[in-house]
């Protein structure tokens, strides 16, 4: 929480954009060191990793503390991730969804859902198994009594890794984990989830070899990509200033409407859920009170509706390319949240998180191998659970912009089952902690 070199968001944004420019410039090289480098490390991973290096070096930071002349400690926070996730992400989803082919997405079949639920099951059983394994070597790490019990804190991780922030908050409310220690769980969430996302991004660069090993049938995915590519070529044109302005009007007009509608929807459902007599049902449906959930859902629904109009033709003017720009900026702001030294700050809890995520990953790999599911379904099915709507589209669009919507739809589904799955996981966590 020390003060970074730069706290002005205008300067920090400039640093992030120069980082992205560097990645794209070096990735465009066809000779020398860089082509060999990017055969191993995907550009999207570098867009994430370089800001993490800047944060680790203390040049930039998502949060910090300063002391004023009176000796008071003041907390500061960058707004770049908030702006990227609340404005650029929904705008990107709109632009990438304009050319969507819903029939082709449904033709992807049941493997997408199977891998999503496999990821959910991996989180539900992974936590309890992690507690059992870590307790062998370090029983104090998984101990604690009453509201300081570690299993209560881990329940919030389960909520986050199956659903999202709203589900995480619901689990904190249900199991009343000590708020003073809650920051440690948020820390584990950030570190482990970001490491896993980095691994998935690296895997995208080796997707052909992974799919070959999985003996995966990628025909439905390739068919969808080909359909979108053919449509894009069919309507392709040199974009004019008018085209760019109209595309931005469609994107941010929808985002504006999404913010407007989500405010009323979240308030309505928050009051509705609060009026339910059963505490259990209030907890299960707590995600309906999340403004972010409604923002992403409403923006995506509007975009799907627009995809059946002439707005679809703006794909030929580069709609998905603009959307990809927004996604890369979001990736950079997510990378900025990762301080690599944090990995060593609480080794015990991090170990639980790593083992937990390893079980989640192992189960996904096993099922993908058994049903011959493509790496795309494995990666997106995992991120729809662990990362939610903020990162599932990032991983999906890395395969192809037309696939971003698949990530969104699965992530929204994750919100819906997040609290129920997390409660089931927590029951097992408590039992495992008492073994």
GUPAFI-998567 format. One record per residue (C-alpha): residue in three letters; x, y, z. Coordinates in steps of 0.1 Angstrom, whole numbers, plus 5000, padded with zeros to 4 digits. Layout:
// GUPAFI-998567
rest: ALA, X: X, Y: Y, Z: Z $
...
// end
This chain:
// GUPAFI-998567
rest: UNK, X: 5000, Y: 5000, Z: 5000 $
rest: UNK, X: 5030, Y: 5023, Z: 4997 $
rest: UNK, X: 5026, Y: 5053, Z: 4974 $
rest: UNK, X: 5036, Y: 5045, Z: 4938 $
rest: UNK, X: 5057, Y: 5068, Z: 4916 $
rest: UNK, X: 5026, Y: 5078, Z: 4896 $
rest: UNK, X: 4992, Y: 5082, Z: 4912 $
rest: UNK, X: 4976, Y: 5105, Z: 4885 $
rest: UNK, X: 4953, Y: 5083, Z: 4864 $
rest: UNK, X: 4961, Y: 5103, Z: 4833 $
rest: UNK, X: 4998, Y: 5094, Z: 4836 $
rest: UNK, X: 4990, Y: 5058, Z: 4845 $
rest: UNK, X: 4967, Y: 5054, Z: 4816 $
rest: UNK, X: 4994, Y: 5068, Z: 4793 $
rest: UNK, X: 5018, Y: 5041, Z: 4807 $
rest: UNK, X: 4993, Y: 5014, Z: 4801 $
rest: UNK, X: 4987, Y: 5025, Z: 4765 $
rest: UNK, X: 5024, Y: 5027, Z: 4758 $
rest: UNK, X: 5027, Y: 4992, Z: 4772 $
rest: UNK, X: 4999, Y: 4980, Z: 4748 $
rest: UNK, X: 5015, Y: 4998, Z: 4719 $
rest: UNK, X: 5048, Y: 4981, Z: 4727 $
rest: UNK, X: 5031, Y: 4947, Z: 4727 $
rest: UNK, X: 5014, Y: 4953, Z: 4694 $
rest: UNK, X: 5045, Y: 4968, Z: 4678 $
rest: UNK, X: 5067, Y: 4939, Z: 4688 $
rest: UNK, X: 5041, Y: 4913, Z: 4679 $
rest: UNK, X: 5039, Y: 4927, Z: 4644 $
rest: UNK, X: 5076, Y: 4920, Z: 4638 $
rest: UNK, X: 5082, Y: 4892, Z: 4613 $
rest: UNK, X: 5120, Y: 4887, Z: 4618 $
rest: UNK, X: 5144, Y: 4885, Z: 4647 $
rest: UNK, X: 5137, Y: 4878, Z: 4684 $
rest: UNK, X: 5101, Y: 4888, Z: 4687 $
rest: UNK, X: 5084, Y: 4863, Z: 4663 $
rest: UNK, X: 5101, Y: 4835, Z: 4683 $
rest: UNK, X: 5090, Y: 4851, Z: 4716 $
rest: UNK, X: 5054, Y: 4854, Z: 4707 $
rest: UNK, X: 5052, Y: 4818, Z: 4695 $
rest: UNK, X: 5057, Y: 4809, Z: 4731 $
rest: UNK, X: 5040, Y: 4839, Z: 4749 $
rest: UNK, X: 5007, Y: 4853, Z: 4736 $
rest: UNK, X: 5004, Y: 4890, Z: 4731 $
rest: UNK, X: 4973, Y: 4891, Z: 4753 $
rest: UNK, X: 4994, Y: 4877, Z: 4782 $
rest: UNK, X: 5020, Y: 4904, Z: 4777 $
rest: UNK, X: 4993, Y: 4930, Z: 4778 $
rest: UNK, X: 4984, Y: 4917, Z: 4812 $
rest: UNK, X: 5019, Y: 4910, Z: 4825 $
rest: UNK, X: 5038, Y: 4943, Z: 4817 $
rest: UNK, X: 5014, Y: 4964, Z: 4838 $
rest: UNK, X: 5019, Y: 4938, Z: 4866 $
rest: UNK, X: 5056, Y: 4944, Z: 4864 $
rest: UNK, X: 5051, Y: 4982, Z: 4867 $
rest: UNK, X: 5029, Y: 4976, Z: 4898 $
rest: UNK, X: 5054, Y: 4952, Z: 4913 $
rest: UNK, X: 5082, Y: 4978, Z: 4908 $
rest: UNK, X: 5061, Y: 5005, Z: 4926 $
rest: UNK, X: 5057, Y: 5026, Z: 4895 $
rest: UNK, X: 5019, Y: 5024, Z: 4894 $
rest: UNK, X: 4994, Y: 5008, Z: 4918 $
rest: UNK, X: 4956, Y: 5001, Z: 4920 $
rest: UNK, X: 4956, Y: 5013, Z: 4956 $
rest: UNK, X: 4979, Y: 5032, Z: 4979 $
rest: UNK, X: 4983, Y: 5051, Z: 5012 $
rest: UNK, X: 4998, Y: 5085, Z: 5018 $
rest: UNK, X: 5004, Y: 5105, Z: 5050 $
rest: UNK, X: 4995, Y: 5142, Z: 5050 $
rest: UNK, X: 5012, Y: 5170, Z: 5069 $
rest: UNK, X: 4990, Y: 5164, Z: 5099 $
rest: UNK, X: 5001, Y: 5127, Z: 5100 $
rest: UNK, X: 4968, Y: 5113, Z: 5088 $
rest: UNK, X: 4969, Y: 5083, Z: 5066 $
rest: UNK, X: 4950, Y: 5089, Z: 5034 $
rest: UNK, X: 4939, Y: 5061, Z: 5010 $
rest: UNK, X: 4941, Y: 5065, Z: 4973 $
rest: UNK, X: 4927, Y: 5044, Z: 4945 $
rest: UNK, X: 4930, Y: 5043, Z: 4907 $
rest: UNK, X: 4897, Y: 5045, Z: 4888 $
rest: UNK, X: 4911, Y: 5030, Z: 4856 $
rest: UNK, X: 4898, Y: 4994, Z: 4863 $
rest: UNK, X: 4864, Y: 5008, Z: 4873 $
rest: UNK, X: 4861, Y: 5028, Z: 4841 $
rest: UNK, X: 4874, Y: 4999, Z: 4820 $
rest: UNK, X: 4850, Y: 4974, Z: 4835 $
rest: UNK, X: 4819, Y: 4997, Z: 4837 $
rest: UNK, X: 4823, Y: 5016, Z: 4804 $
rest: UNK, X: 4847, Y: 4999, Z: 4780 $
rest: UNK, X: 4838, Y: 4962, Z: 4788 $
rest: UNK, X: 4801, Y: 4966, Z: 4781 $
rest: UNK, X: 4809, Y: 4988, Z: 4750 $
rest: UNK, X: 4833, Y: 4960, Z: 4738 $
rest: UNK, X: 4806, Y: 4934, Z: 4743 $
rest: UNK, X: 4781, Y: 4954, Z: 4723 $
rest: UNK, X: 4805, Y: 4959, Z: 4693 $
rest: UNK, X: 4816, Y: 4922, Z: 4694 $
rest: UNK, X: 4780, Y: 4910, Z: 4696 $
rest: UNK, X: 4767, Y: 4930, Z: 4666 $
rest: UNK, X: 4778, Y: 4903, Z: 4642 $
rest: UNK, X: 4767, Y: 4874, Z: 4664 $
rest: UNK, X: 4752, Y: 4843, Z: 4649 $
rest: UNK, X: 4730, Y: 4829, Z: 4677 $
rest: UNK, X: 4722, Y: 4797, Z: 4657 $
rest: UNK, X: 4759, Y: 4790, Z: 4652 $
rest: UNK, X: 4765, Y: 4796, Z: 4690 $
rest: UNK, X: 4738, Y: 4771, Z: 4699 $
rest: UNK, X: 4754, Y: 4747, Z: 4675 $
rest: UNK, X: 4785, Y: 4747, Z: 4697 $
rest: UNK, X: 4766, Y: 4720, Z: 4715 $
rest: UNK, X: 4765, Y: 4708, Z: 4751 $
rest: UNK, X: 4802, Y: 4707, Z: 4757 $
rest: UNK, X: 4803, Y: 4743, Z: 4766 $
rest: UNK, X: 4778, Y: 4737, Z: 4795 $
rest: UNK, X: 4795, Y: 4705, Z: 4805 $
rest: UNK, X: 4828, Y: 4722, Z: 4809 $
rest: UNK, X: 4812, Y: 4752, Z: 4827 $
rest: UNK, X: 4796, Y: 4729, Z: 4853 $
rest: UNK, X: 4828, Y: 4708, Z: 4856 $
rest: UNK, X: 4845, Y: 4741, Z: 4865 $
rest: UNK, X: 4818, Y: 4747, Z: 4891 $
rest: UNK, X: 4822, Y: 4712, Z: 4906 $
rest: UNK, X: 4860, Y: 4717, Z: 4906 $
rest: UNK, X: 4856, Y: 4748, Z: 4928 $
rest: UNK, X: 4830, Y: 4731, Z: 4951 $
rest: UNK, X: 4852, Y: 4701, Z: 4959 $
rest: UNK, X: 4886, Y: 4718, Z: 4954 $
rest: UNK, X: 4883, Y: 4739, Z: 4986 $
rest: UNK, X: 4876, Y: 4711, Z: 5010 $
rest: UNK, X: 4903, Y: 4689, Z: 4995 $
rest: UNK, X: 4928, Y: 4718, Z: 4997 $
rest: UNK, X: 4920, Y: 4721, Z: 5034 $
rest: UNK, X: 4925, Y: 4684, Z: 5040 $
rest: UNK, X: 4959, Y: 4684, Z: 5022 $
rest: UNK, X: 4972, Y: 4717, Z: 5037 $
rest: UNK, X: 4961, Y: 4706, Z: 5072 $
rest: UNK, X: 4986, Y: 4677, Z: 5070 $
rest: UNK, X: 5016, Y: 4701, Z: 5067 $
rest: UNK, X: 5002, Y: 4732, Z: 5084 $
rest: UNK, X: 4971, Y: 4726, Z: 5106 $
rest: UNK, X: 4973, Y: 4762, Z: 5119 $
rest: UNK, X: 4968, Y: 4776, Z: 5084 $
rest: UNK, X: 4933, Y: 4760, Z: 5082 $
rest: UNK, X: 4923, Y: 4766, Z: 5118 $
rest: UNK, X: 4906, Y: 4794, Z: 5136 $
rest: UNK, X: 4876, Y: 4795, Z: 5159 $
rest: UNK, X: 4842, Y: 4811, Z: 5157 $
rest: UNK, X: 4841, Y: 4840, Z: 5132 $
rest: UNK, X: 4878, Y: 4838, Z: 5127 $
rest: UNK, X: 4876, Y: 4803, Z: 5113 $
rest: UNK, X: 4894, Y: 4800, Z: 5080 $
rest: UNK, X: 4866, Y: 4780, Z: 5064 $
rest: UNK, X: 4843, Y: 4810, Z: 5069 $
rest: UNK, X: 4868, Y: 4832, Z: 5050 $
rest: UNK, X: 4872, Y: 4806, Z: 5023 $
rest: UNK, X: 4834, Y: 4806, Z: 5017 $
rest: UNK, X: 4839, Y: 4841, Z: 5002 $
rest: UNK, X: 4864, Y: 4827, Z: 4978 $
rest: UNK, X: 4839, Y: 4800, Z: 4967 $
rest: UNK, X: 4813, Y: 4827, Z: 4961 $
rest: UNK, X: 4838, Y: 4847, Z: 4940 $
rest: UNK, X: 4851, Y: 4817, Z: 4920 $
rest: UNK, X: 4817, Y: 4803, Z: 4911 $
rest: UNK, X: 4798, Y: 4836, Z: 4906 $
rest: UNK, X: 4813, Y: 4870, Z: 4912 $
rest: UNK, X: 4816, Y: 4900, Z: 4936 $
rest: UNK, X: 4779, Y: 4899, Z: 4945 $
rest: UNK, X: 4781, Y: 4862, Z: 4954 $
rest: UNK, X: 4813, Y: 4868, Z: 4974 $
rest: UNK, X: 4796, Y: 4896, Z: 4994 $
rest: UNK, X: 4766, Y: 4873, Z: 5000 $
rest: UNK, X: 4789, Y: 4846, Z: 5015 $
rest: UNK, X: 4805, Y: 4872, Z: 5038 $
rest: UNK, X: 4771, Y: 4881, Z: 5050 $
rest: UNK, X: 4759, Y: 4845, Z: 5054 $
rest: UNK, X: 4789, Y: 4832, Z: 5073 $
rest: UNK, X: 4800, Y: 4864, Z: 5091 $
rest: UNK, X: 4837, Y: 4860, Z: 5086 $
rest: UNK, X: 4858, Y: 4885, Z: 5107 $
rest: UNK, X: 4858, Y: 4917, Z: 5085 $
rest: UNK, X: 4893, Y: 4926, Z: 5098 $
rest: UNK, X: 4907, Y: 4894, Z: 5083 $
rest: UNK, X: 4885, Y: 4895, Z: 5051 $
rest: UNK, X: 4912, Y: 4915, Z: 5033 $
rest: UNK, X: 4935, Y: 4884, Z: 5034 $
rest: UNK, X: 4909, Y: 4864, Z: 5015 $
rest: UNK, X: 4905, Y: 4892, Z: 4989 $
rest: UNK, X: 4942, Y: 4891, Z: 4986 $
rest: UNK, X: 4942, Y: 4853, Z: 4979 $
rest: UNK, X: 4914, Y: 4858, Z: 4954 $
rest: UNK, X: 4934, Y: 4884, Z: 4934 $
rest: UNK, X: 4967, Y: 4865, Z: 4934 $
rest: UNK, X: 4954, Y: 4830, Z: 4926 $
rest: UNK, X: 4927, Y: 4840, Z: 4902 $
rest: UNK, X: 4952, Y: 4862, Z: 4883 $
rest: UNK, X: 4979, Y: 4836, Z: 4882 $
rest: UNK, X: 4953, Y: 4811, Z: 4868 $
rest: UNK, X: 4941, Y: 4836, Z: 4842 $
rest: UNK, X: 4978, Y: 4841, Z: 4831 $
rest: UNK, X: 4982, Y: 4804, Z: 4827 $
rest: UNK, X: 4951, Y: 4802, Z: 4805 $
rest: UNK, X: 4963, Y: 4831, Z: 4784 $
rest: UNK, X: 4996, Y: 4813, Z: 4778 $
rest: UNK, X: 4977, Y: 4782, Z: 4769 $
rest: UNK, X: 4958, Y: 4800, Z: 4742 $
rest: UNK, X: 4991, Y: 4804, Z: 4723 $
rest: UNK, X: 4994, Y: 4766, Z: 4723 $
rest: UNK, X: 4958, Y: 4758, Z: 4717 $
rest: UNK, X: 4964, Y: 4737, Z: 4686 $
rest: UNK, X: 4988, Y: 4714, Z: 4704 $
rest: UNK, X: 4965, Y: 4712, Z: 4734 $
rest: UNK, X: 4935, Y: 4704, Z: 4712 $
rest: UNK, X: 4955, Y: 4677, Z: 4694 $
rest: UNK, X: 4964, Y: 4662, Z: 4728 $
rest: UNK, X: 4927, Y: 4664, Z: 4739 $
rest: UNK, X: 4917, Y: 4649, Z: 4705 $
rest: UNK, X: 4891, Y: 4677, Z: 4705 $
rest: UNK, X: 4865, Y: 4683, Z: 4678 $
rest: UNK, X: 4868, Y: 4720, Z: 4670 $
rest: UNK, X: 4846, Y: 4719, Z: 4639 $
rest: UNK, X: 4817, Y: 4738, Z: 4655 $
rest: UNK, X: 4840, Y: 4766, Z: 4667 $
rest: UNK, X: 4858, Y: 4768, Z: 4634 $
rest: UNK, X: 4825, Y: 4769, Z: 4616 $
rest: UNK, X: 4813, Y: 4799, Z: 4638 $
rest: UNK, X: 4846, Y: 4817, Z: 4633 $
rest: UNK, X: 4844, Y: 4811, Z: 4595 $
rest: UNK, X: 4808, Y: 4823, Z: 4593 $
rest: UNK, X: 4817, Y: 4856, Z: 4611 $
rest: UNK, X: 4848, Y: 4860, Z: 4590 $
rest: UNK, X: 4829, Y: 4855, Z: 4558 $
rest: UNK, X: 4803, Y: 4879, Z: 4568 $
rest: UNK, X: 4829, Y: 4904, Z: 4578 $
rest: UNK, X: 4846, Y: 4901, Z: 4544 $
rest: UNK, X: 4812, Y: 4904, Z: 4527 $
rest: UNK, X: 4804, Y: 4938, Z: 4544 $
rest: UNK, X: 4840, Y: 4950, Z: 4546 $
rest: UNK, X: 4845, Y: 4986, Z: 4537 $
rest: UNK, X: 4869, Y: 5015, Z: 4544 $
rest: UNK, X: 4854, Y: 5030, Z: 4575 $
rest: UNK, X: 4846, Y: 5067, Z: 4574 $
rest: UNK, X: 4846, Y: 5092, Z: 4603 $
rest: UNK, X: 4808, Y: 5088, Z: 4602 $
rest: UNK, X: 4811, Y: 5050, Z: 4606 $
rest: UNK, X: 4834, Y: 5054, Z: 4637 $
rest: UNK, X: 4810, Y: 5079, Z: 4653 $
rest: UNK, X: 4780, Y: 5058, Z: 4647 $
rest: UNK, X: 4797, Y: 5027, Z: 4661 $
rest: UNK, X: 4807, Y: 5046, Z: 4692 $
rest: UNK, X: 4772, Y: 5060, Z: 4695 $
rest: UNK, X: 4758, Y: 5025, Z: 4693 $
rest: UNK, X: 4783, Y: 5011, Z: 4718 $
rest: UNK, X: 4782, Y: 5039, Z: 4744 $
rest: UNK, X: 4745, Y: 5047, Z: 4739 $
rest: UNK, X: 4738, Y: 5011, Z: 4748 $
rest: UNK, X: 4762, Y: 5014, Z: 4778 $
rest: UNK, X: 4744, Y: 5045, Z: 4789 $
rest: UNK, X: 4711, Y: 5028, Z: 4787 $
rest: UNK, X: 4726, Y: 4998, Z: 4805 $
rest: UNK, X: 4737, Y: 5020, Z: 4834 $
rest: UNK, X: 4703, Y: 5037, Z: 4835 $
rest: UNK, X: 4683, Y: 5005, Z: 4834 $
rest: UNK, X: 4706, Y: 4986, Z: 4857 $
rest: UNK, X: 4701, Y: 5012, Z: 4884 $
rest: UNK, X: 4664, Y: 5006, Z: 4885 $
rest: UNK, X: 4666, Y: 4969, Z: 4880 $
rest: UNK, X: 4692, Y: 4964, Z: 4908 $
rest: UNK, X: 4672, Y: 4986, Z: 4932 $
rest: UNK, X: 4639, Y: 4968, Z: 4923 $
rest: UNK, X: 4654, Y: 4933, Z: 4928 $
rest: UNK, X: 4674, Y: 4943, Z: 4959 $
rest: UNK, X: 4641, Y: 4954, Z: 4975 $
rest: UNK, X: 4623, Y: 4923, Z: 4962 $
rest: UNK, X: 4650, Y: 4899, Z: 4975 $
rest: UNK, X: 4651, Y: 4917, Z: 5008 $
rest: UNK, X: 4613, Y: 4912, Z: 5011 $
rest: UNK, X: 4616, Y: 4874, Z: 5009 $
rest: UNK, X: 4608, Y: 4857, Z: 5042 $
rest: UNK, X: 4634, Y: 4829, Z: 5038 $
rest: UNK, X: 4670, Y: 4840, Z: 5045 $
rest: UNK, X: 4681, Y: 4811, Z: 5023 $
rest: UNK, X: 4662, Y: 4824, Z: 4993 $
rest: UNK, X: 4675, Y: 4860, Z: 5000 $
rest: UNK, X: 4711, Y: 4847, Z: 4999 $
rest: UNK, X: 4706, Y: 4827, Z: 4967 $
rest: UNK, X: 4691, Y: 4856, Z: 4948 $
rest: UNK, X: 4714, Y: 4883, Z: 4962 $
rest: UNK, X: 4731, Y: 4886, Z: 4928 $
rest: UNK, X: 4700, Y: 4902, Z: 4914 $
rest: UNK, X: 4708, Y: 4932, Z: 4934 $
rest: UNK, X: 4741, Y: 4937, Z: 4916 $
rest: UNK, X: 4742, Y: 4967, Z: 4893 $
rest: UNK, X: 4772, Y: 4952, Z: 4874 $
rest: UNK, X: 4752, Y: 4920, Z: 4867 $
rest: UNK, X: 4724, Y: 4940, Z: 4852 $
rest: UNK, X: 4747, Y: 4963, Z: 4833 $
rest: UNK, X: 4764, Y: 4933, Z: 4815 $
rest: UNK, X: 4731, Y: 4915, Z: 4810 $
rest: UNK, X: 4712, Y: 4944, Z: 4796 $
rest: UNK, X: 4740, Y: 4956, Z: 4773 $
rest: UNK, X: 4744, Y: 4921, Z: 4759 $
rest: UNK, X: 4706, Y: 4917, Z: 4753 $
rest: UNK, X: 4704, Y: 4950, Z: 4735 $
rest: UNK, X: 4734, Y: 4940, Z: 4714 $
rest: UNK, X: 4718, Y: 4907, Z: 4705 $
rest: UNK, X: 4687, Y: 4926, Z: 4694 $
rest: UNK, X: 4708, Y: 4950, Z: 4673 $
rest: UNK, X: 4725, Y: 4920, Z: 4657 $
rest: UNK, X: 4692, Y: 4913, Z: 4639 $
rest: UNK, X: 4692, Y: 4948, Z: 4624 $
rest: UNK, X: 4713, Y: 4966, Z: 4598 $
rest: UNK, X: 4736, Y: 4976, Z: 4627 $
rest: UNK, X: 4751, Y: 4941, Z: 4621 $
rest: UNK, X: 4768, Y: 4955, Z: 4590 $
rest: UNK, X: 4791, Y: 4977, Z: 4611 $
rest: UNK, X: 4812, Y: 4946, Z: 4616 $
rest: UNK, X: 4825, Y: 4954, Z: 4581 $
rest: UNK, X: 4837, Y: 4988, Z: 4593 $
rest: UNK, X: 4857, Y: 4973, Z: 4621 $
rest: UNK, X: 4832, Y: 4971, Z: 4651 $
rest: UNK, X: 4849, Y: 4940, Z: 4666 $
rest: UNK, X: 4883, Y: 4956, Z: 4662 $
rest: UNK, X: 4872, Y: 4986, Z: 4683 $
rest: UNK, X: 4858, Y: 4962, Z: 4708 $
rest: UNK, X: 4891, Y: 4944, Z: 4709 $
rest: UNK, X: 4909, Y: 4977, Z: 4717 $
rest: UNK, X: 4886, Y: 4982, Z: 4747 $
rest: UNK, X: 4892, Y: 4946, Z: 4759 $
rest: UNK, X: 4930, Y: 4951, Z: 4757 $
rest: UNK, X: 4927, Y: 4982, Z: 4778 $
rest: UNK, X: 4906, Y: 4962, Z: 4804 $
rest: UNK, X: 4933, Y: 4935, Z: 4804 $
rest: UNK, X: 4960, Y: 4961, Z: 4811 $
rest: UNK, X: 4940, Y: 4975, Z: 4841 $
rest: UNK, X: 4935, Y: 4939, Z: 4854 $
rest: UNK, X: 4972, Y: 4933, Z: 4851 $
rest: UNK, X: 4978, Y: 4965, Z: 4870 $
rest: UNK, X: 4960, Y: 4950, Z: 4900 $
rest: UNK, X: 4986, Y: 4922, Z: 4903 $
rest: UNK, X: 5016, Y: 4928, Z: 4925 $
rest: UNK, X: 5039, Y: 4898, Z: 4920 $
rest: UNK, X: 5055, Y: 4902, Z: 4955 $
rest: UNK, X: 5020, Y: 4895, Z: 4970 $
rest: UNK, X: 5025, Y: 4858, Z: 4963 $
rest: UNK, X: 5050, Y: 4856, Z: 4992 $
rest: UNK, X: 5030, Y: 4877, Z: 5017 $
rest: UNK, X: 5008, Y: 4849, Z: 5030 $
rest: UNK, X: 5022, Y: 4816, Z: 5019 $
rest: UNK, X: 4997, Y: 4795, Z: 5038 $
rest: UNK, X: 4965, Y: 4809, Z: 5024 $
rest: UNK, X: 4981, Y: 4812, Z: 4990 $
rest: UNK, X: 4990, Y: 4775, Z: 4992 $
rest: UNK, X: 4953, Y: 4767, Z: 4999 $
rest: UNK, X: 4942, Y: 4788, Z: 4969 $
rest: UNK, X: 4968, Y: 4772, Z: 4946 $
rest: UNK, X: 4959, Y: 4737, Z: 4956 $
rest: UNK, X: 4922, Y: 4746, Z: 4952 $
rest: UNK, X: 4927, Y: 4760, Z: 4918 $
rest: UNK, X: 4949, Y: 4731, Z: 4908 $
rest: UNK, X: 4920, Y: 4707, Z: 4916 $
rest: UNK, X: 4896, Y: 4729, Z: 4896 $
rest: UNK, X: 4921, Y: 4728, Z: 4866 $
rest: UNK, X: 4928, Y: 4691, Z: 4869 $
rest: UNK, X: 4891, Y: 4682, Z: 4868 $
rest: UNK, X: 4886, Y: 4704, Z: 4838 $
rest: UNK, X: 4915, Y: 4688, Z: 4820 $
rest: UNK, X: 4902, Y: 4653, Z: 4829 $
rest: UNK, X: 4867, Y: 4659, Z: 4816 $
rest: UNK, X: 4879, Y: 4677, Z: 4785 $
rest: UNK, X: 4901, Y: 4647, Z: 4777 $
rest: UNK, X: 4872, Y: 4623, Z: 4783 $
rest: UNK, X: 4846, Y: 4642, Z: 4762 $
rest: UNK, X: 4872, Y: 4656, Z: 4737 $
rest: UNK, X: 4862, Y: 4692, Z: 4744 $
rest: UNK, X: 4883, Y: 4719, Z: 4728 $
rest: UNK, X: 4906, Y: 4741, Z: 4749 $
rest: UNK, X: 4883, Y: 4770, Z: 4742 $
rest: UNK, X: 4855, Y: 4753, Z: 4763 $
rest: UNK, X: 4880, Y: 4745, Z: 4790 $
rest: UNK, X: 4894, Y: 4780, Z: 4793 $
rest: UNK, X: 4861, Y: 4799, Z: 4790 $
rest: UNK, X: 4842, Y: 4774, Z: 4812 $
rest: UNK, X: 4869, Y: 4780, Z: 4839 $
rest: UNK, X: 4869, Y: 4818, Z: 4836 $
rest: UNK, X: 4831, Y: 4820, Z: 4835 $
rest: UNK, X: 4834, Y: 4806, Z: 4871 $
rest: UNK, X: 4866, Y: 4820, Z: 4884 $
rest: UNK, X: 4867, Y: 4854, Z: 4867 $
rest: UNK, X: 4831, Y: 4862, Z: 4859 $
rest: UNK, X: 4818, Y: 4886, Z: 4834 $
rest: UNK, X: 4849, Y: 4908, Z: 4836 $
rest: UNK, X: 4874, Y: 4882, Z: 4824 $
rest: UNK, X: 4855, Y: 4854, Z: 4806 $
rest: UNK, X: 4849, Y: 4876, Z: 4775 $
rest: UNK, X: 4886, Y: 4884, Z: 4775 $
rest: UNK, X: 4896, Y: 4848, Z: 4773 $
rest: UNK, X: 4869, Y: 4840, Z: 4748 $
rest: UNK, X: 4877, Y: 4869, Z: 4724 $
rest: UNK, X: 4914, Y: 4858, Z: 4725 $
rest: UNK, X: 4903, Y: 4828, Z: 4704 $
rest: UNK, X: 4881, Y: 4850, Z: 4681 $
rest: UNK, X: 4861, Y: 4882, Z: 4687 $
rest: UNK, X: 4829, Y: 4865, Z: 4677 $
rest: UNK, X: 4833, Y: 4841, Z: 4707 $
rest: UNK, X: 4832, Y: 4869, Z: 4733 $
rest: UNK, X: 4794, Y: 4865, Z: 4737 $
rest: UNK, X: 4799, Y: 4828, Z: 4747 $
rest: UNK, X: 4820, Y: 4840, Z: 4777 $
rest: UNK, X: 4794, Y: 4865, Z: 4787 $
rest: UNK, X: 4765, Y: 4841, Z: 4786 $
rest: UNK, X: 4783, Y: 4815, Z: 4807 $
rest: UNK, X: 4795, Y: 4841, Z: 4832 $
rest: UNK, X: 4760, Y: 4854, Z: 4837 $
rest: UNK, X: 4749, Y: 4818, Z: 4843 $
rest: UNK, X: 4777, Y: 4817, Z: 4869 $
rest: UNK, X: 4762, Y: 4846, Z: 4888 $
rest: UNK, X: 4729, Y: 4828, Z: 4889 $
rest: UNK, X: 4743, Y: 4796, Z: 4906 $
rest: UNK, X: 4772, Y: 4812, Z: 4924 $
rest: UNK, X: 4756, Y: 4815, Z: 4959 $
rest: UNK, X: 4740, Y: 4781, Z: 4959 $
rest: UNK, X: 4773, Y: 4764, Z: 4947 $
rest: UNK, X: 4793, Y: 4784, Z: 4973 $
rest: UNK, X: 4769, Y: 4774, Z: 5001 $
rest: UNK, X: 4774, Y: 4737, Z: 4992 $
rest: UNK, X: 4811, Y: 4742, Z: 4990 $
rest: UNK, X: 4811, Y: 4759, Z: 5025 $
rest: UNK, X: 4793, Y: 4730, Z: 5041 $
rest: UNK, X: 4821, Y: 4708, Z: 5028 $
rest: UNK, X: 4848, Y: 4733, Z: 5039 $
rest: UNK, X: 4835, Y: 4733, Z: 5074 $
rest: UNK, X: 4834, Y: 4695, Z: 5075 $
rest: UNK, X: 4869, Y: 4693, Z: 5061 $
rest: UNK, X: 4883, Y: 4717, Z: 5087 $
rest: UNK, X: 4870, Y: 4696, Z: 5115 $
rest: UNK, X: 4884, Y: 4663, Z: 5103 $
// end
